[in-house]
Amino acid sequence: AQSVTQLDSQVPVFEEAPVELRCNYSSSVSVYLFWYVQYPNQGLQLLLKYLSGSTLVKGINGFEAEFNKSQTSFHLRKPSVHISDTAEYFCAVTPSDAGNMLTFGGGTRLMVKP
Amino acid sequence: GAGVSQSPSNKVTEKGKDVELRCDPISGHTALYWYRQSLGQGLEFLIYFQGNSAPDKSGLPSDRFSAERTGGSVSTLTIQRTQQEDSAVYLCASSWRGNTQYFGPGTRLTVL
């Protein structure tokens, strides 16, 4: 079984400041890792994913994340946030033998202030 | 191309009634998943279909919940004798061979 912990339920930050949203996971097997974003009253939109290869992955809207196997982490970063980045962010994992369900973290609400 | 679509977008029902929620996956995607998002429980897996294989029902919370997938495409999630604790957003996702999942906009279910 897998589990995902998002260490911060809320992250307030000023516009144009950098941000890091933390995600740690636990799994006895190899996993794929994902970050999704959810804007109010909408579904989940894929931000980025790590399947294999380079541990630094770049996604949409200027976000990037780094897979650290030894620390079992997959933290999400953006060097300069915008008001429009205000949303809920979910980290998720699935075993890398394809076809399994996603296990989600509890989510982090990013609140960008002017 | 078209993404995952779900209908209705909102459903209000009375306790004890049955409801059906529909999901149209991305064309060509072989796998389809249902999740539930509620305030108390976060995002929970419900059921998973892959091609013609038997579905993985391990996440269904009770026997009041069932789902089917017709013709390897459209799926319907049915909740019988709805209870107030069934109120949640029901999300559908699809993927090609179980890799990256793409989500629909969800159906918000309110049980009065």
Interface residues (C-beta under 8 A of the other chain):
Chain A: Y32 F34 Y36 Q42 G43 L44 Q45 L46 K49 L51 F90 A92 A98 G99 N100 M101 L102 T103 F104 G106 G107
Chain B: V4 Q6 A31 Y33 Y35 G42 L43 F45 Y48 Q50 D56 G59 L91 A93 R97 G98 N99 T100 Q101 Y102 F103 G104 P105 G106
